[in-house]
Amino acid sequence: MDMSIPYERTGRTHQKARTRNALLAATRQLLAAGETPTVERTADRAGVSRTTAFRYFPNQRALVVATYPAIDERSLLGESPSEDPMDRFEVVADEFARQILDYEPELRAHLRLSLEPGARQPDQLPLRQGRGIGWIEDALSPLRGNIPAVKLRRLVLAMRATFGIEAMVWLTDIAGVSRQQAVDIMRSSARTLLQSAIAEAARPANASAASRIAPNRANGPSATKTRRA
């Protein structure tokens, strides 16, 4: 088992933390300017020697991954969250949207890296491992038992498909809407999916059965007689 200690956690840790933060700040500046942040270019911008920079970030992938601070968050609900799934979704949507808007350049860079060969390996790009799915699952956890597990999982995935950097890129770059409009559309789509699922779960089982039978009655014997008449 590899028990090596990261370079910045040894020796003069405070000074190394400042150097690491300077490198990350320079990386974010490059991303915001639409430039590709290599370790060399980032070091030059931060005023740090390239040799030193490589001690903190051995490659571009490690550098870009480190720019997004929410990597370890397992829940967006905070303390004492509501038990109402719709209320919980709104809280998650607020924070999820804030992160997308605040870290859009970083998230776009992560998305680009995720499309490269080998990026599906868990140790290659730790951000692209379904944290958004986990946040939505957390929000919808009160629905467990009311909605079959398979349907609930499908709902979570459908909501995640409408809400995230992928949808943001399509809405802004292809559909041409503003970033705030994109967030509103994503939120509305995910909310509609959730409302529909909650309404379906609350509907009596015999009501859904009746709705399937009702159309067939129009084709029954009485309907045939009516048409002949």
Secondary structure, 3 states (H helix, E strand, C coil): CCCCCCHHHCCCHHHHHHHHHHHHHHHHHHHHCCCCCCHHHHHHHHCCCHHHHHHHCCCHHHHHHCCCCCCCCCCCCCCCCCCCHHHHHHHHHHHHHHHHHHCHHHHHHHHHHHCCCCCCCCCCCCCCCCHHHHHHHHHCHHHECCECHHHHHHHHHHHHHHCCHHHHHHHHHHCCCCHHHHHHHHHHHHHHHHHHHHHHHHCCHHHHHHHHHHHHHCCCHHHHHHHHC
